């Protein structure tokens, strides 16, 4: 048995449910830190940032599942739904912190969403994730059929790019950290493109014309 | 839920601020005594400073808040980087080059600059352009004292400042996130205003490195980034000088950058702010025109369209 095969065989015996359990822990941990001074003098801002960063990190893990299988043969597919739902959970708490702890002023919230491009972009990303979270179950997968389910879930790519752009935009100046997140996401999306087929199609088009 | 958690501590059990400040003083111990013996300002833990009528009566933030939450990109872009990295900075010896349109240009040693000035405690509000704020008990003297001493020539219209460039100690300067050196400028009347100070300490102690040691500008009615830190050059000039954030993004950061709740930053509202140190459930407070110093400084901008000159 090759290495990827033996890894896959071992992974088959690991259940996916502990991912949910472990995944919600950081959120409680951050709130605990915020209440006890562990997030510094501005815990609301820090909480927003930690949750935002965590959602992008796990989102990158979600996007890495397919390239990992393509290039190494190791499949983490059975954990992907749990990771994806965790991303949605983190983003939802991130939004809740912004609404209820940070801004708190309802007419300013709406103005921010409409007027501030980085807020608008973040909100669009979140809204795109709602149908994804709602259909992350076996019943929806059967109901939609594998083809349309997969097409719908390509929205993940859009949401991921929007999330990273949101991060780049909210920093003062061009800062390295958010740009690295954006590059990682773009690279993982590029790793999905079947370049050879694309080139082949282009050649066909040229021959045809 | 507030009030659900009970214990047997009472408000009377809380250490009064005067006592914990005293405790710090005692811990500083012999060093403080030596400093008082050695001289008025620089060399120790406790600086003698006289109170000022310009101080706010609002409660200052804790020493920990003020020294652990900083924007000082020379030491990294995160709020906690300066407290982590600024200890590497050598602040002694330190001199400031004073040049341009002045009668007595030269390299002034810090001790020389402080000779003959009266250090005051100025408790000022600080409003960051990022919509957070703090109350800080600075120790410093009026910039006008220094400018009068070096003799400003009549043709000078602006004052230009520069921060030290020393990437070996200011490790944030190894990245090109800003165009170093950090630069700032004031119109001459703003610089001569009695609220504008050069600060050399806070909470009665020598300026912590992360707050801009050993000498920094404090202009309380402008966004915090105008109050340039760790100054090595002051130049009197005729034309409006360069200012780092204005160079970086002129649409977002104007030369004046007066605190103004009615002119939003393109990416966020400036109508409200959050005082740091209030915990997870602190509420925003309305931002005041000129950060609440309008009575003293509004006259400087009479007839100017502050939406245009933001």
Contacts between the chains, C-beta under 8 A, distances in Angstrom:
chain1	res1	chain2	res2	distance
A	31	B	280	7.7
A	34	B	280	4.5
A	35	B	279	7.6
A	35	B	280	5.6
A	40	B	68	6.0
A	40	B	69	5.7
A	40	B	79	6.9
A	40	B	80	6.6
A	41	B	61	7.3
A	41	B	64	7.5
A	41	B	65	4.0
A	41	B	68	6.4
A	41	B	69	4.5
A	41	B	276	4.1
A	41	B	277	4.7
A	42	B	69	6.0
A	42	B	79	7.3
A	42	B	132	5.8
A	42	B	274	7.1
A	42	B	276	4.9
A	43	B	279	6.4
A	43	B	280	4.9
A	44	B	274	7.0
A	44	B	280	6.3
A	44	B	282	7.2
A	45	B	132	7.2
A	45	B	274	7.9
A	47	B	280	7.3
A	101	B	280	6.6
A	101	B	281	7.0
A	103	B	284	7.4
A	104	B	283	6.3
A	104	B	284	6.6
A	105	B	272	7.2
A	105	B	284	7.0
A	108	B	269	6.2
A	108	B	271	7.2
A	108	B	272	7.5
A	111	B	269	7.1
A	112	B	268	7.3
A	112	B	269	6.8
A	115	B	264	7.9
A	116	B	267	5.6
A	116	B	268	6.1
A	117	B	267	7.3
A	118	B	267	6.0
A	169	B	267	7.1
A	170	B	267	7.0
A	171	B	77	7.6
A	172	B	130	7.5
A	172	B	245	7.8
A	173	B	77	8.0
A	173	B	177	5.4
A	173	B	178	6.7
A	173	B	248	5.8
A	173	B	249	7.4
A	174	B	177	7.2
A	175	B	77	5.5
A	175	B	177	6.2
A	176	B	175	6.7
A	176	B	177	7.5
A	177	B	77	7.8
